[in-house]
Amino acid sequence: MNCRLVFFAARKTSFCERALQKSFSELDLELVKTCFATDSEQLGVELTDAFKKLNVVFVVGGLGFDDEKGIKSIISRALCETPVNDCKKLKNEYGDDGYVIRAANQLLVLLPDEPAQIEEIMHGPLKKYIKANSVMQQY
């Protein structure tokens, strides 16, 4: 399954991408494009473009902000009129939690911008979520 990676207000991007690549093969995912967004408008453009072509998109960064510029707030506003089938917090005992949002046949995964935390979430909560819900088989 092909997926896209969007960095949003992220640090250590090359390290984060390497951490994700390690996990993608285990989840039968292949990264086809990486892009960057520096504000909510650009993030919206990147996500819209990604979901026109792919069903799985990862966003790394922006979880540490709790104001209107934080990724949780932006995604919440963007999805206010979209029927969401599932939204789960991906617990991370080492830092910011991740999130997985499923709407119809599309999956959006929000991850912190720390490589060790990405690996923790990918190998633990996200892997369990995908297996428990047979998510990748639906795509």
C-alpha positions in Angstrom: 0.0 0.0 0.0 1.4 3.4 -1.0 1.4 6.3 1.4 2.5 9.9 1.7 4.4 11.7 4.4 3.8 15.3 5.3 6.1 17.2 7.7 4.3 20.0 9.5 6.3 22.2 11.8 8.6 19.2 12.3 12.2 19.0 13.4 14.7 16.3 12.7 12.9 15.4 9.5 15.5 13.1 8.0 15.7 11.1 11.2 11.9 11.0 11.5 11.7 9.7 7.9 14.3 7.0 8.6 12.3 5.9 11.7 9.1 5.6 9.7 10.8 3.7 6.8 11.9 1.0 9.3 8.3 0.5 10.3 6.7 0.8 6.9 7.9 -2.6 5.6 6.4 -4.3 8.6 3.1 -2.7 7.9 3.2 -3.4 4.2 3.5 0.3 3.4 5.6 2.1 0.7 6.4 5.8 0.9 5.8 7.3 -2.5 6.2 11.0 -1.6 7.4 13.3 1.1 6.4 16.9 1.3 6.5 19.8 3.8 3.9 22.3 5.1 4.7 25.3 7.1 1.2 26.6 7.9 -2.4 25.3 8.1 -3.3 26.4 4.5 -0.3 24.6 3.0 -1.1 21.5 5.2 -4.7 21.5 3.8 -3.4 21.7 0.2 -1.0 18.8 0.8 -3.6 16.6 2.6 -6.2 17.3 -0.1 -3.7 16.4 -2.9 -2.6 13.3 -1.0 -6.1 11.9 -0.4 -7.0 12.4 -4.0 -4.3 9.9 -4.9 -3.7 7.7 -1.8 -5.6 6.3 1.1 -2.9 6.5 3.8 -1.2 9.7 4.9 1.2 10.3 7.7 1.7 13.8 9.2 4.7 14.3 11.4 5.0 17.3 13.7 2.8 19.9 15.3 1.6 17.8 18.2 3.4 19.8 20.8 1.3 22.9 20.1 -2.0 23.4 21.9 -3.1 26.6 20.3 -4.9 27.2 17.0 -1.7 26.5 15.0 -1.4 23.0 16.5 -2.1 20.0 14.3 -4.9 18.7 16.6 -6.8 21.9 16.3 -6.2 22.2 12.5 -7.3 18.6 11.8 -10.3 19.0 14.1 -11.5 22.1 12.1 -10.8 20.4 8.8 -12.8 17.3 9.7 -15.8 19.1 11.3 -18.0 18.2 8.4 -16.4 14.9 7.4 -18.0 11.7 8.7 -15.2 10.0 10.7 -15.5 6.2 11.3 -12.8 6.1 14.0 -10.4 8.3 15.9 -8.0 6.8 18.3 -5.2 8.2 20.5 -2.0 6.2 20.0 -0.5 6.3 23.5 3.1 7.2 23.9 4.7 7.0 27.3 7.8 8.8 26.1 6.3 12.0 24.8 3.4 13.3 22.7 0.7 10.8 21.8 -0.1 10.1 18.1 -3.5 9.8 16.6 -5.1 7.7 13.9 -8.2 8.9 12.1 -10.2 6.7 9.7 -12.8 8.2 7.4 -14.4 5.8 4.9 -11.4 4.1 3.2 -8.8 6.8 4.1 -6.4 6.7 7.1 -4.7 9.8 8.5 -1.9 9.1 11.1 -0.6 12.0 13.2 2.9 11.5 14.8 5.3 13.5 17.0 8.5 14.7 15.4 10.9 12.7 17.6 12.3 9.5 15.9 12.3 7.4 19.0 8.7 8.3 19.7 7.7 7.5 16.1 9.3 4.1 16.4 7.5 3.5 19.7 4.1 4.4 18.3 4.6 2.6 15.0 5.7 -0.7 16.6 3.2 -0.5 19.4 -0.1 1.3 19.3 -0.4 1.8 15.5 0.6 -1.8 14.7 -2.0 -3.0 17.2 -4.6 -0.7 15.8 -4.0 -1.9 12.2 -4.1 -5.5 13.2 -7.1 -5.3 15.4 -9.1 -3.4 12.8 -7.7 -5.1 9.7 -7.3 -1.6 8.4 -4.7 -2.3 5.6 -6.8 -5.1 4.2 -9.6 -2.7 3.5 -7.4 -0.7 1.1 
